[in-house]
């Protein structure tokens, strides 16, 4: 049943909860409700042995050792709680799409094509990703936004699908980009850098408000409220997103059309989702420069047997 879902809900997270904080961190937010991916299918897919050609693709640097200052398990636990809180809030506002909604089915189908390649050797992903319980949800909001939290909690807002009228190939680029942030533990790394700067080694306890680290909790909330991934993180996520999408059988050139749509929709002013990304022409040039590295992956990849349409455009999208 989809009667209880309003795709154009004026959804806003409750600012009094921790869940609200992550959303304003730019390209990486939260949400909940265990309606994931036919559990065993994705769980098994994420650990599949990769063919030799799958070792090709984009190249990324090693992760900063500063990320190790922050306990990964506690970040993922806190993220899961925030994701759950947000989905509960969305459901209360009739802004949470049910599992059988056509666009939720579409998002899950695309995710199932990307997740199995999250352990490709060239991506240098966290080994923890093999055990993540991936989820995808759709939120009724006009915001142009999408994210993947630590631990594999993915969410799309209706606005990004409706306003931009994204094709499956473009959705794969957005999803791959967001997944990349989680695989490369960009949030953990940035918190680690902050911990090193401030000497807050007990930040892990702070995330849960436990022990002596409890005094840092409010500070951590402030970090999540204002944290934005740096341009290096965003550029790396673009590259990895291109790689994951190509492995899943989605057109690499869709990365270029996606950002062209973004620029047109916002008339030159970047939306929240793009607030820290390299701007316009620079991003497109960088994507074009990396397309040759993934063309072989795309050529050899199994292509999707089913294609999905974007939502019927709303009046605002059509205008």
C-alpha positions in Angstrom: 0.0 0.0 0.0 1.3 3.5 -0.9 -1.7 5.5 0.4 0.1 6.5 3.5 3.1 7.9 1.6 3.1 11.5 0.5 6.1 11.9 -1.9 5.7 15.7 -1.7 5.6 15.8 2.1 7.3 18.8 3.6 9.5 16.5 5.6 12.1 18.0 7.9 14.0 16.0 10.6 13.2 16.9 14.2 16.1 19.3 15.2 16.0 18.1 18.8 17.3 14.6 17.8 20.7 13.4 16.9 19.2 12.2 13.6 18.6 15.7 12.5 22.2 16.6 12.9 23.7 14.3 10.3 21.4 15.5 7.6 23.0 18.9 7.6 26.4 17.4 7.3 26.0 17.7 3.5 26.6 14.6 1.4 26.0 11.9 4.0 22.9 11.6 6.3 20.8 9.0 8.1 17.4 7.3 8.4 15.9 3.8 9.4 13.2 1.0 9.2 14.5 -2.4 8.4 13.2 -2.8 4.9 16.5 -3.6 3.3 17.5 -5.8 0.5 16.2 -9.4 0.7 18.8 -9.8 3.3 20.6 -12.9 2.3 20.9 -11.8 -1.3 22.9 -8.6 -0.6 24.7 -10.2 2.3 26.1 -13.0 0.1 26.7 -10.6 -2.8 28.9 -8.4 -0.9 31.4 -11.2 -0.3 31.4 -12.8 -3.8 34.8 -13.5 -5.3 35.6 -11.0 -8.1 36.8 -12.0 -11.6 40.3 -10.9 -12.4 39.1 -8.1 -14.6 37.3 -6.6 -11.7 40.7 -5.5 -10.3 40.8 -2.8 -12.9 39.2 0.6 -12.5 40.0 3.9 -10.7 42.8 4.2 -8.3 42.6 5.7 -4.8 45.0 6.4 -2.0 45.3 4.6 1.3 43.1 5.8 4.1 44.5 8.3 6.6 45.7 6.6 9.8 43.8 9.4 11.7 40.6 7.5 11.1 41.8 4.9 13.6 41.4 7.4 16.4 37.7 6.9 16.2 36.2 3.4 16.9 34.4 2.3 13.7 31.9 0.0 15.5 30.7 2.9 17.7 30.3 5.2 14.8 28.3 2.6 12.9 26.2 1.9 15.9 25.4 5.6 16.4 24.7 6.0 12.7 22.2 3.0 12.8 20.4 4.6 15.7 20.2 8.0 13.9 19.0 6.2 10.7 16.3 4.5 12.7 15.2 7.7 14.4 14.9 9.6 11.1 12.8 6.9 9.5 10.5 6.9 12.5 10.1 10.6 12.1 9.5 10.3 8.4 6.9 7.6 8.9 5.1 9.8 11.5 4.9 12.5 8.8 3.7 10.1 6.1 7.0 10.7 4.4 8.5 7.2 4.4 7.9 5.2 1.2 6.7 1.6 1.8 8.9 -1.3 0.5 6.5 -2.0 -2.4 6.6 1.6 -3.7 7.8 1.5 -7.4 10.7 3.8 -6.7 11.8 1.9 -3.6 11.8 -1.3 -5.7 13.9 0.6 -8.2 16.4 1.9 -5.7 16.8 -1.6 -4.2 17.3 -3.1 -7.6 20.1 -0.7 -8.4 21.7 -1.1 -5.0 21.8 -4.9 -5.5 23.8 -4.4 -8.6 26.4 -2.1 -6.9 26.9 -3.6 -3.4 28.5 -6.8 -4.5 31.4 -4.8 -5.9 32.1 -2.8 -2.8 35.1 -5.1 -2.0 36.8 -4.5 -5.3 40.5 -4.4 -4.4 41.2 -1.1 -6.2 38.7 0.7 -4.1 40.5 0.0 -0.8 37.2 -0.2 1.1 36.9 -0.8 4.8 36.9 -4.6 5.4 33.9 -4.0 7.7 31.6 -3.4 4.7 31.5 -7.2 4.1 29.4 -7.5 7.2 27.2 -4.5 6.9 23.4 -4.8 6.8 22.7 -2.6 3.9 19.4 -0.7 3.7 17.8 1.6 1.2 14.8 3.9 1.9 13.0 6.7 0.2 11.8 9.9 1.9 9.0 12.2 0.7 10.7 15.6 0.5 11.4 18.1 -2.2 15.0 18.3 -1.2 17.6 17.3 -3.7 19.5 14.9 -1.4 20.8 11.4 -1.0 23.3 9.8 1.4 24.8 6.6 2.8 25.7 6.5 6.4 28.5 4.5 8.0 27.3 0.9 8.1 25.6 1.0 4.7 22.4 2.9 5.5 21.2 4.5 2.3 18.5 7.1 1.7 17.2 9.0 -1.2 14.9 12.0 -1.1 12.0 12.2 -3.5 13.2 15.6 -4.8 16.4 14.2 -6.3 14.4 11.6 -8.3 11.6 13.9 -9.3 13.2 17.3 -9.9 16.1 15.8 -11.9 14.1 13.0 -13.5 17.1 10.7 -13.0 17.6 7.7 -15.3 18.7 4.4 -13.7 22.3 5.2 -14.9 22.2 8.5 -13.1 20.7 7.0 -10.0 23.6 4.5 -10.0 26.0 7.4 -10.1 24.4 9.2 -7.1 24.2 5.9 -5.2 27.7 4.9 -6.0 29.0 8.3 -4.8 27.2 8.0 -1.5 28.2 4.4 -1.0 31.8 5.5 -1.6 31.7 7.9 1.4 30.8 4.9 3.6 33.2 2.4 2.1 36.1 4.9 2.5 35.0 5.9 6.0 35.1 9.6 5.2 33.1 10.5 8.2 35.3 8.5 10.5 38.4 10.1 9.0 37.1 13.6 9.5 36.1 12.9 13.1 39.6 11.4 13.6 41.2 14.5 12.3 39.1 16.6 14.7 40.0 14.2 17.5 43.7 14.6 16.8 43.4 18.3 16.7 41.6 18.6 19.9 43.2 15.6 21.7 39.7 14.0 22.1 40.9 10.4 21.9 37.9 9.2 23.9 35.6 10.4 21.1 34.2 6.9 20.7 32.6 7.0 24.1 31.4 10.5 23.4 29.3 9.2 20.5 27.3 7.1 22.9 27.5 9.5 25.8 29.3 7.0 28.0 31.9 7.4 30.7 34.3 10.3 30.8 33.7 10.9 27.1 30.1 12.0 27.8 31.2 15.6 28.1 32.1 15.6 24.4 28.6 14.5 23.3 27.2 18.0 22.7 30.4 18.9 20.8 30.0 15.8 18.6 26.5 16.8 17.8 27.8 20.2 16.7 30.4 18.5 14.5 27.8 16.5 12.8 25.7 19.6 12.3 28.4 21.5 10.6 30.7 18.7 9.2 31.1 18.7 5.4 33.2 16.3 3.5 36.2 18.0 2.0 36.7 18.4 -1.7 39.2 15.6 -1.8 36.7 13.3 -0.2 34.0 14.4 -2.7 36.3 14.0 -5.7 37.3 10.5 -4.5 33.6 9.6 -4.0 32.9 10.7 -7.6 35.6 8.4 -8.9 34.5 5.4 -6.8 30.9 6.1 -7.7 31.9 6.0 -11.4 33.7 2.7 -10.8 30.8 1.0 -8.9 28.2 2.1 -11.4 30.3 0.8 -14.3 30.7 -2.6 -12.6 27.0 -2.7 -12.1 26.4 -2.3 -15.8 25.4 1.4 -15.7 26.7 4.0 -18.3 29.8 5.8 -17.1 28.8 8.9 -19.1 25.7 9.3 -16.9 28.0 10.9 -14.3 28.4 13.8 -16.7 24.7 14.1 -17.5 23.8 13.9 -13.8 25.9 16.9 -12.9 24.7 18.8 -15.9 21.1 18.3 -14.6 22.2 19.4 -11.1 23.6 22.7 -12.5 20.5 23.4 -14.6 18.1 22.6 -11.7 19.9 25.0 -9.4 20.7 27.7 -11.9 24.3 27.8 -10.9 23.7 27.7 -7.2 24.7 24.3 -5.7 22.0 22.6 -3.6 22.8 21.3 -0.1 23.9 17.9 -1.6 26.5 19.7 -3.6 27.6 22.3 -1.1 31.2 21.0 -0.7 31.6 19.4 -4.1 34.1 20.7 -6.7 32.1 23.1 -8.8 30.5 22.7 -12.2 32.9 22.4 -15.0 35.8 21.2 -12.8 33.7 18.2 -11.6 32.6 17.3 -15.1 36.2 17.5 -16.4 37.4 15.3 -13.6 34.7 12.7 -14.3 35.5 12.7 -18.0 39.1 12.2 -17.1 38.3 9.1 -15.1 35.8 7.5 -17.6 38.5 5.7 -19.6 39.6 3.9 -16.4 36.1 2.3 -16.1 35.1 1.8 -19.7 36.5 -1.8 -19.6 34.6 -2.5 -16.5 31.4 -1.4 -18.1 32.1 -3.2 -21.3 32.5 -6.5 -19.5 29.7 -6.0 -16.9 26.4 -7.7 -17.1 23.8 -5.1 -18.0 20.5 -4.7 -16.1 17.8 -6.9 -17.5 15.1 -4.5 -16.3 15.0 -0.7 -16.6 12.9 1.6 -14.4 11.3 4.9 -15.1 11.7 8.0 -12.9 8.6 9.3 -11.1 5.9 11.0 -13.2 7.2 14.6 -13.1 5.4 16.9 -10.7 4.4 20.4 -11.7 7.6 21.8 -10.0 9.8 19.3 -11.8 8.2 19.9 -15.2 8.6 23.6 -14.7 
